[in-house]
Amino acid sequence: MKLPLFIAQRYLLAKKSHNLINIVTWISIVSVAVAAFAMIFVLSIFNGFNVVISDNIHKMSADLQITSVSGKTVNINDFPFEKIRAIKNVELVLPTITEDALFRNQDKQQIGQIKGVPKEFYSVERINNSIIKSGGFGTNADVAFAIPGIGMAYYLGINPNSPFAMVQVYVPRRGNASSFNLENSFNTGQLVVNETFSTLQDIDETTILAPYEWLSELIGYEGLASDVEVFIQQNPRNINRVKKQIKNILGPEYNVLDQYEQQSTLYKMMKSEKLAVYLILVFILVMATFNVIGSLSMLIIEKRKDTSTIRAMGGDNSLIRSIFTNEGMIISVVGGIIGLILGIIAVLLQQYVGIIRLGDGTGSYIVEYYPVALQLKDVLIVLATITIIGGIAAFSTVKVSMKRLH
């Protein structure tokens, strides 16, 4: 063990002439531990919410989405469906249409998006599991049906259990509209409603699913699609591999987007929120480090005689600075490790046992307990942050204190 680190360790454990220094030292360790605990636990909560949001978004979105680079639509007559279906692990390749629309039900109306999908779309397990059955016609019936999100159904006052539930759809007419009259500016159609779906609130409140052929005819998209969606066997390696193969087949004329790229704005916002919280917690850690500065300053004054002895034995100022810098680092790192261990234990208890509930337990939430997800990356970042801040605080304190003692 290096001499400065050995002496610093002895100083930490040895009894001081003034008991107050011991108390301040342990207060410093506890304050850093609390800051480390807060950092890892709060960051894990953000990870948990990100996982919940991602899972709910992914329920109704394709693994890969193919869009045209140059225009709004894809010509499905010339699209190489068979080549993409032949790729290993690809389950479905489906054209879809997404369009802004106005929805009406009696005296209620709502603006949102209508998405036209083929019947095979509902054969995907996670999509089928998101649909709330009501025992009516079902998606296989030979009628034009709509499946609104539960939020959209609520806003329109639609009861999917009613045999007469219907929604009227208005979509902009292609080309120049002759007037602002609904009949002249919009194509209209009606859909039967007897099922709803539930995923993420923003999607539930804005989206209605409809038959692809029906919507294609309504808006004049025969032979066209807004995009092509690809569903593959669930495995991150499969997704990345298939994405590369599809890009090689299609060339630069098409964009191939995975689920994160499809919701890039949302994921960027979540990352920004996590970064903002991390910076706030770093500020709290800096405040906690002032205890380390106070403890280290008192120790330097306490050990003035020891430093004189070290100089008499041939030690220089560099050795003395190293001793006290290591002392400050030990206080910060020990506190950080204690806080991280306690934080990891708390996160694992919350993740697998459930301690903190969302609300008072009586509300309707997607999850019952605060979601958490522990990531090794966060643990390493927190430990590195504590080490860097502790090192800067110790070095600065020793440098200033040593000057004053001369």
N, C-alpha and C positions, 0 to 999 in steps of 0.2 A: 504494500500500500504506500502511495506517495506520502511524504512527510507532511505537506500542508493539509491533505485530506485527513490523515491520521490525527493530527492535532485538532482540526476542526471538529472531528467526531468526538474527541475527548471533551472539548469545550461544550458541545451540545449536551452530553450526558452528565458531565461533572456538576457538582453542587457549587453555586456561586456564593460569594460573600454576602450579596444582597439577594434575598429571596424574591424580590420584585422582578429581577431579571429573568429568573426561571419562569415566573408567572407570565411575563410578557412574551417569552419565547414560545410557551405552549399556546398562548392566545394567538400568536402569529401562525403557528401550525394549524390550529383549529380554523382560523379565518380563511386560510388558503384551502383547507379541506372543504369547507362549506362552499366556497366559490367553485371548486372543482366539481363537487357533488351537483351543484345547481347547473353547471355547464353541461355535464354529460346527461343529466336527467331531462333538462329542457330540450336539448338537441335531439334526444331519443324520442321525445313526444312529437317533435316536428317530423321526424322520420316516420313515426307511427301514423300520423295524419296523412302524410304523403302516400304511404302504402294504401291506406283506406281509400283515399281519393283516386289513386291510380287503379286500384282493383275495380272500383265502381265505373270509372271511365272505360276500362278495358272490357267490361261486360258487354257493351254494345258497339265497340269499335273493332275494326278488322286488325289483324296482325300487321298487314301491310296495305297501304292505300296507293294506288297508281293514278296520277293525274297528268294531264297534258301540260307541257311547258308553254306552248304558244297560244292556247285557247282555253275556253271554259269547258269544252266538251271533249269526249273521246269517241271516235268512230268505232263502234263495236264490230262493224262488218269487216274491218281490216285488222282488228286486234288479234294478236297471236294467243288466244285462250288455250289452245291445245298444247302449245309448247310450254306454257307456264304450268298447266295441270300436270304435265309429264315430269316436272321437277320433283325429286324425292321429298317426302314429308308435306307436300302441298295437298290440302284437303278440298278446298273450294276456291274457285275463282269466279266472282260474280260482278256484273255491272250494276251500278246503283245510280240513282238520281237524287240530288239534294237541291231544293229550291225554297226561296222565301215564300211565305204564303200568309193569307188571312183566313182564320178559322172562325166559323160562326155556329152557334147552337141556340136557336130561338132568339132571345134578346141579348145574348152574351157573345162577345167576340174577342179574339186574341190574335196577335201577330206572332209568328214563329217560323219554324222550318218544317217542311214535309220531305220525308225521305222515302223514295221508292225502292223497294227491295224485292228480289225474286223469292219464291216460296222456299228455296233451298237455304236462304238466310236463316230461317228459324230452326234448321236442323243442327246448327252449332249449339253445343250443350250450354255454354255460358249465356248465350242469348235466350235460348228457350227457358232457362232457369230464371231469367229476369222478367219473364212475362207472367202477369197475374191472371190466371184462368178464371172464367166466370161461368163456364158451362153452357155457352151459347153456340153460335155457329162454328167458332174456332177458325184458325187460319187456313184450314184445308177446305173450307166450304166454298162452293162455286158462286160466291158473291164478292163484291168489292168491299173490303173491310179496312178499317183504320185501327191502329193500335197506338193511342196517345200515351205519353208519359202521365204518371198519376197527377203531377202538378198541372199539366195542361188540361186533363180531364176535370180537375177541380175548378180551374178558372172558367171553363166553358159550361160547368154545371152538368156534365155528362155522367150518367149512371150506367156503367157497362153491364150491369145485371138486368137492365131494362131491355126487352125484346125490340123496342122501337128507338133505341138510342142511335142517333146519327149525327154527323158533323158535315157542315157545308164548307167546301174548300174553294178559295179564290187564289189563283196564281196569275202573275203578270203575263199578259199576252205578248208573244214574241213580235218584234217589229214596233212601229210607232203606233201608239194608241190614239184614237181619234178624239177622245175626250176623257174627262176625269170620271165619267160615269162608270160604275162597277161593271155593268153589262158590256160596255164597249172596251174597257181597258183590261179586263180580267177574264180568263177562262174559269168556269165554275164546274164543280162536280160534287157529288154526295157520296159519303162512305158510311157503312154500318160500323158501329162500335160495340164490341162486346168483350174486349180484353184491354188491359193496360200493361205498361211496363214500368219498372222502377230501377233506376241506377243512381246517377248523381243528380242532385237537385237542379242544377242549371240545365241539364239535358232533359230531365223530367218535365220542366216547366216550359220548354220551348219546342219540343219535337213531337211529331206524329209520324208513325210508320204507315206506309201505304203500299199496295201492289205495284211492282215496277211497270208492268204493261199498262195498267190503268193511268199512272202518272205520266208515262211516256206519251200516251195518246192525248192526255189533257193538255200538256204544254207543247206538244209538237216536237217531241224528241225521238221520233222513230229512227232506229239505227244509231242513236246517240246515247251517251251516258255522261254523268258528271265526273265519275271516276270508276275505277275497277278495284274491288276489294279482294284481298287474298287472305284466306284463313289457313294456317298451317298447324302442325302438331306442336303443342306448347313446349318450347325449349329455346332459351335465348340463343344457343348456338345455331339451332335450326333457322331462327329468324334472320340472323346476320348472314348465314350462308345462302339462304334462299333470296334474300334481298340483293346480294351481289350477283347471283345467277340471273335474276330478273332484269337487273340493270344491263347485264351483258346482252340479253335477248332484245330488250327494247331500245337501247342506245340512248343518246342525249335528248331525244324528243319527249321523254316522259320523266316525271319525278316519281321516285319510289320512297314512300314515307313510312317509317315504323310508327308505333303508337306514341312514342315520345315526341316525334317530329310532327305528328298530327295535332298534338296539343302543346306545341312549343311555347305559346304565350303563357299558358297556365303553369307549365313546369318552370319556366323562367321566373315567374312571379313567386312560386313556392321557394325556389332557390334564393331569390332576393330577400324574402321574408326570413329565411333561416340565417342568411348572412347578417341581416340587420340585428337579429336576436343574438347571434354570436358576438357581434361587436359590442352590444350592450353588456353582455356577460363578461367580456374582456375588460370593459371599464370597471365593472364590479370587482374583478380580480385585481386590477390595478389599485383600487381602493383598499382591498385586503392586504396588498403588498406593503402598504404604509406601516402596518404592524411589524412586518419583517424589518423594515428600515429602522423603526424605533428600537426593536430588540437588538439589532446588530450594532447600532450606535452605542447603546448602553454597554454591550459586551466589549466593544473596543476600549471604552473608558475603563471598564472593570479590569481589563487585562494589560494595562499600561506597564505594570511591572514585568509581566511576562515578555512583552515586546522588547523591553530593555535587556532582559536576560538573553533573548534570542540574538539581539545585536551583539552582545558581549561575547557570545559563542561563535560569532562569525556570520550570522544570518543577515541578509540585507533587507531593504524595504520591499523588494519584490516578493520575497518569501513571506513576509508579514502580510502583505496585501493578499497573497494567494490563500493564506490561512483563513482570513476573515471573509474573503469572497466565497470560499468553499463552505464556510459556516452558513452564510446567507443562502447559498444554493441548496444546502442540505435541508434547511428549514422549509424552503419552498417546495422542493421535490418530495420530501417526506409528507408534508401537508397535502400536496397534489395526489400522491399515490393513495393515501388514506381516503381522500375524497372520492377518487376514481373507483376504488374498491367498493366503498359504500354505495356510490352511485350505480355501479354495475349491478350490485345485489338488489338495489331498489328497483331498477329497470326490469330485471329478470322476474322479480316478484310480481310487478305490475303486469308484465307480459304473460306470465303463465298462471298466476293466481288471481290477479285483479284486486287492487286495493282501493284505488280512487275511481269513483263512479262519475259518469257524465250527468250533471244535474243532481237531482235528489232521487233518481231511480224511477220516477213516475212518468217521465217524458218518453216520446217516441224518437229513438236515436238509431242510427245505422249500427253502432256498436254500443254495448252497455257500459264499458269501462274506457277510460282514456287509453287510446292506442299508443303503444311505444314500440320502437324497433331499435335495437342496439347495433351499431355499426363500428367495426374495428377502426375505420378511418377517423371517426369522431373521437375515439379514445386516444389515438395517436396525436390528433390535432390538439386536443385539450392538454395532453401531457407536454407536447412541444411548446404550446403557448405558455404554460406555467413555467417551464424551464427557461424560456427566453426572457419572460418578464421578470422572473426571480433573479436571473443572471444579471440583467441590466440594473435592477434595483440594488443588488449586492455590490456590483462593481462600482456604481456611482456613489453609494454610501461609504464604502471603504476609501475611495479616492478622496472624497471631501473630508471625511473624519481624520484620515492620516495627515492631511495638510494642516488641519487645525491643531493636531497634537504636536507638530514640530515647532 
